[in-house]
Amino acid sequence: MRRTLLSAGLLLALSGPAPAQSTPDAPSVSQEVITPGGRRAERRLQRGVASYYARSLHGRRTASGERYDHGAMTVAHKSLPFGTLLRVEDERTGRRILVRVNDRGPFVRGRVLDLSGAAADRLRMRRRGTARIAYEIVDPSRLPSRQAPPKRKVRHI
């Protein structure tokens, strides 16, 4: 009995945790972003279908409490914190924009973002109504000052 316990103890000691192995393909830069409100979010590329808000909603309150501005570069997302910046690219045209999350939605199956009218105009997707897009969270501290998100209206001609 004593010999069995000694053998079992020795076996356990020798079969301890394996040494950590580094993977050569692992990225050296963190893929996490701290969103407004201090929440961590993964900064990976997401894909889906985006639509846009109708002009008739202009002036109504959004889930964040601010009023929807058809001319502002804003977007609705189901779960990202308000104030999070997103870089959105239309996969068909390659056009890119920078938008700020200020509302919840979309509430239509299969859609991932609801863009403001100005954002839809910049992507040139208004006639299509929807667009296949790719988006990722942007760390505002890494933006050059000239790329800061627009805070005011975009003029429509």
KOLKOL-213167 format. One line per 2 residues: number of its first residue (from 1); for each residue x, y, z of C-alpha. Coordinates in steps of 0.02 Angstrom, whole numbers, padded with zeros to 5 digits, m for minus. Example, Ala and Ser with C-alpha at 12.3 -4.5 7.8 and 13.67 -1.06 7.14 Angstrom:
1	00615:m00225:00390; 00684:m00053:00357
end
This chain:
1	00000:00000:00000; 00139:00118:00049
3	00232:00078:m00111; 00077:00111:m00217
5	00049:00282:m00136; 00232:00327:m00161
7	00223:00275:m00345; 00061:00373:m00371
9	00137:00529:m00290; 00292:00517:m00398
11	00186:00494:m00553; 00082:00648:m00511
13	00237:00753:m00478; 00314:00705:m00644
15	00155:00733:m00743; 00132:00914:m00687
17	00077:01051:m00805; 00161:01057:m00974
19	00272:01208:m01008; 00184:01350:m01098
21	00217:01352:m01284; 00219:01512:m01381
23	00133:01513:m01548; 00233:01600:m01684
25	00075:01660:m01772; 00004:01749:m01619
27	m00015:01937:m01646; 00101:02043:m01541
29	m00021:02189:m01531; m00173:02177:m01419
31	m00335:02154:m01515; m00439:02227:m01373
33	m00507:02403:m01364; m00574:02493:m01211
35	m00742:02565:m01262; m00823:02719:m01184
37	m00882:02664:m01013; m00726:02559:m00985
39	m00789:02397:m01061; m00666:02288:m01157
41	m00716:02239:m01333; m00630:02133:m01462
43	m00566:02230:m01610; m00599:02101:m01744
45	m00678:02129:m01912; m00864:02090:m01914
47	m00972:02070:m02069; m01156:02084:m02105
49	m01292:02187:m02185; m01323:02369:m02141
51	m01476:02475:m02172; m01511:02658:m02133
53	m01636:02764:m02037; m01777:02851:m02127
55	m01774:03041:m02128; m01943:03038:m02039
57	m01854:02986:m01877; m01750:03147:m01875
59	m01767:03231:m01705; m01832:03081:m01610
61	m01740:03021:m01455; m01617:02878:m01475
63	m01583:02746:m01343; m01434:02850:m01283
65	m01549:02996:m01248; m01484:03110:m01385
67	m01593:03159:m01530; m01571:03069:m01695
69	m01485:03185:m01819; m01505:03129:m01999
71	m01349:03231:m02044; m01233:03161:m01910
73	m01114:03015:m01933; m01197:02896:m01810
75	m01251:02715:m01805; m01361:02595:m01706
77	m01288:02431:m01641; m01373:02300:m01534
79	m01245:02291:m01393; m01091:02402:m01411
81	m01078:02543:m01283; m01138:02715:m01335
83	m00995:02822:m01397; m00899:02675:m01473
85	m00819:02722:m01639; m00836:02603:m01786
87	m00748:02600:m01954; m00875:02537:m02080
89	m00831:02482:m02257; m00954:02444:m02397
91	m00890:02279:m02467; m00956:02317:m02641
93	m00884:02491:m02664; m00740:02490:m02541
95	m00795:02659:m02470; m00755:02682:m02284
97	m00829:02793:m02150; m00808:02824:m01965
99	m00967:02825:m01859; m01013:02836:m01675
101	m01137:02717:m01589; m01281:02816:m01514
103	m01432:02700:m01528; m01490:02520:m01516
105	m01542:02416:m01664; m01570:02363:m01798
107	m01720:02257:m01755; m01735:02172:m01924
109	m01672:01993:m01937; m01505:01978:m02025
111	m01450:02159:m02004; m01303:02213:m01896
113	m01303:02404:m01910; m01427:02546:m01939
115	m01334:02695:m02012; m01388:02877:m02007
117	m01438:02958:m02171; m01272:03050:m02184
119	m01174:02889:m02156; m01278:02799:m02289
121	m01245:02943:m02409; m01058:02934:m02381
123	m01062:02747:m02418; m01174:02782:m02568
125	m01295:02646:m02517; m01458:02745:m02508
127	m01528:02684:m02674; m01491:02503:m02631
129	m01570:02521:m02458; m01452:02394:m02381
131	m01269:02352:m02405; m01151:02209:m02361
133	m01026:02289:m02244; m00876:02250:m02136
135	m00846:02347:m01976; m00725:02355:m01832
137	m00707:02452:m01670; m00585:02597:m01680
139	m00478:02652:m01534; m00500:02843:m01531
141	m00327:02868:m01456; m00251:02795:m01614
143	m00340:02913:m01733; m00242:03056:m01809
145	m00323:03221:m01759; m00381:03252:m01938
147	m00479:03089:m01933; m00578:03129:m01777
149	m00762:03084:m01800; m00872:03228:m01857
151	m00979:03295:m01717; m01089:03412:m01815
153	m01202:03397:m01963; m01146:03355:m02138
155	m01217:03478:m02262; m01331:03408:m02396
157	m01334:03497:m02562
end
